[in-house]
Amino acid sequence: MARKRRPQTTFAVIALIFGLLILLAVLFYLKINLYIAWLLSWGLVTFGFYGYDKAQAKIGGGRVPEIVLHLITLAGGVLGAWAGRFLFRHKTRKPAFLIVLVVSTLLWAGVGYLAYR
């Protein structure tokens, strides 16, 4: 009998695959700096996950676990998380999401500062 995979694992693996594929495509086709490509790639993945989760919330379907949304935001998806939060009006009532988003934004701004100084 096959062991059932936890949703956290499934969504994390999907995010990782999409994130790396988009990163490779962005680096290959746009030929931009790795830092910018990373933020753009993970931003797109995070935005997509926020949109998917909001759509699933509306229809009562299978949701993206909150830990996965937090992890992809911390991984560099800050732009997508901010955009998803405002455009989809998603996760605006949960203080933990705002805290993770602000911490991630400061973290990636710091990385950008160190990379470009």
Residue, then its C-alpha position, 0 to 999 in steps of 0.5 A: m500500500a502506497r504511503k500518503r504524502r502530506p500536503q506540506t510536502t507535496f506543495a513544497v516540492i511543487a513550489l521548488i520545481f516551479g521555482l527552479l524551472i522559472l529561475l532557469a528560464v529567467l536566467f537563460y532568456l532575460k540574462i539578468n543578475l542572479y539576485i533579481a532573477w531569484l526574486l522575480s522567479w520566487g515572486l512569480v511562484t509565490f503569487g501563483f500559490y497565493g492565487y491558487d490558495k485564494a481560489q481554493a478558499k472560495i470553493g472549499g477545495g484543498r488549500v496550500p498549507e500556511i507553512v508552505l506560503h511562509l517558506i516560499t515568501l522567505a525563499g525570496g517570494v516577497l514581491g509575489a506575496w505582497a502582490g497576492r496579498f493586495l490583488f487577491r485580498h488574501k491572508t490580510r487578516k492573519p498577523a503571522f503573514l504580515i510578520v513573515l512578509v515584513v521580515s522577508t522583505l527586510l531580509w531580501a532588502g539586506v541581501g540586495y544591499l550587501a550584493y550591490r554595495 
